């Protein structure tokens, strides 16, 4: 599983720039680009938490939603052979392709959450 930071139900990406010897990331799942950095893991965590706090306060100040809004639809590009297998499996289960994919995603999330 990829390393991420979490704070107040927000997720931050984690990256390392070996040339500059700095950790950096951004708050994921928001409509804005909010980046943070630190020279150590501790600094990175503190910068992330501070960025989240600042972002929440800014959103409150401007009466803006903190979370990104999602439409409930997205495109998935897969190998054509896998696409055919998925469609056939969905038909055998009496599901639409969308229902099959939603169930697959829910099952995978439940599996991930059980491990965390």
PLY file of the C-alpha trace (Angstrom):
ply
format ascii 1.0
element vertex 116
property float x
property float y
property float z
element edge 115
property int vertex1
property int vertex2
end_header
0.00 0.00 0.00
1.27 3.47 -0.88
2.42 5.73 1.94
0.00 8.56 2.68
-0.70 10.89 5.57
-4.12 11.17 7.16
-5.49 13.91 9.39
-9.09 14.92 10.14
-10.42 12.66 7.37
-8.03 14.20 4.82
-5.38 12.32 2.86
-2.03 13.71 1.82
0.32 12.24 -0.76
3.94 11.58 0.24
6.92 12.04 -2.08
10.66 12.53 -1.73
12.93 14.67 -3.89
16.43 13.19 -3.57
18.08 16.14 -5.35
16.69 18.71 -2.89
16.52 16.18 -0.02
12.98 17.22 0.89
9.75 15.40 1.53
6.67 16.93 -0.08
3.04 16.19 -0.84
-0.37 17.64 -1.49
-3.80 17.35 0.06
-5.79 14.91 -2.06
-9.55 14.97 -2.66
-10.03 18.72 -2.67
-10.73 21.19 -5.48
-7.64 23.29 -4.75
-3.92 22.64 -4.94
-2.51 22.70 -1.41
1.08 21.49 -1.11
3.28 20.97 1.95
6.89 19.95 2.58
9.42 19.14 5.25
13.05 18.12 5.71
12.08 15.16 7.91
9.10 12.88 8.34
8.12 14.79 11.48
8.29 18.13 9.66
6.27 16.70 6.77
3.53 15.47 9.14
3.37 18.82 10.94
3.28 20.71 7.63
0.47 18.45 6.38
-1.59 18.94 9.53
-1.02 22.69 9.41
-2.04 22.78 5.76
-5.24 20.88 6.52
-6.07 23.24 9.40
-5.39 26.31 7.23
-7.47 24.89 4.39
-10.42 24.12 6.66
-10.30 27.65 8.09
-10.06 29.21 4.61
-13.05 27.17 3.42
-15.08 28.27 6.44
-14.11 31.90 5.85
-15.29 31.81 2.23
-18.24 29.45 2.87
-16.73 26.84 0.54
-17.09 23.05 0.73
-13.97 21.45 2.15
-14.39 18.17 0.28
-14.27 17.83 -3.48
-17.66 17.06 -4.98
-17.95 13.82 -6.93
-20.47 13.07 -9.67
-20.56 9.32 -9.07
-19.24 8.43 -12.50
-15.76 7.98 -13.91
-14.15 6.29 -16.90
-12.10 3.16 -16.42
-9.76 1.99 -19.13
-8.97 -1.72 -19.09
-7.64 -4.33 -21.46
-10.31 -5.34 -24.04
-10.07 -9.03 -23.04
-10.69 -8.13 -19.40
-13.60 -5.92 -20.48
-15.16 -8.90 -22.28
-14.67 -11.18 -19.25
-16.19 -8.61 -16.90
-19.21 -8.09 -19.13
-19.80 -11.84 -19.40
-19.46 -12.29 -15.64
-21.93 -9.46 -15.04
-24.47 -11.05 -17.40
-24.09 -14.43 -15.66
-24.74 -12.72 -12.31
-27.77 -10.85 -13.65
-26.07 -7.47 -13.19
-25.39 -4.54 -15.45
-21.75 -3.71 -16.08
-22.10 -0.68 -13.78
-23.63 -2.80 -10.99
-20.87 -5.38 -11.37
-18.14 -2.72 -11.19
-19.75 -1.01 -8.20
-19.89 -4.34 -6.37
-16.25 -5.08 -7.26
-15.13 -1.68 -5.97
-17.18 -2.04 -2.77
-15.78 -5.54 -2.17
-12.20 -4.29 -2.66
-12.76 -1.34 -0.29
-14.20 -3.68 2.34
-11.16 -5.93 1.92
-8.78 -2.98 2.30
-10.63 -1.59 5.34
-10.53 -5.01 7.03
-6.71 -4.98 6.75
-6.25 -1.45 8.12
0 1
1 2
2 3
3 4
4 5
5 6
6 7
7 8
8 9
9 10
10 11
11 12
12 13
13 14
14 15
15 16
16 17
17 18
18 19
19 20
20 21
21 22
22 23
23 24
24 25
25 26
26 27
27 28
28 29
29 30
30 31
31 32
32 33
33 34
34 35
35 36
36 37
37 38
38 39
39 40
40 41
41 42
42 43
43 44
44 45
45 46
46 47
47 48
48 49
49 50
50 51
51 52
52 53
53 54
54 55
55 56
56 57
57 58
58 59
59 60
60 61
61 62
62 63
63 64
64 65
65 66
66 67
67 68
68 69
69 70
70 71
71 72
72 73
73 74
74 75
75 76
76 77
77 78
78 79
79 80
80 81
81 82
82 83
83 84
84 85
85 86
86 87
87 88
88 89
89 90
90 91
91 92
92 93
93 94
94 95
95 96
96 97
97 98
98 99
99 100
100 101
101 102
102 103
103 104
104 105
105 106
106 107
107 108
108 109
109 110
110 111
111 112
112 113
113 114
114 115
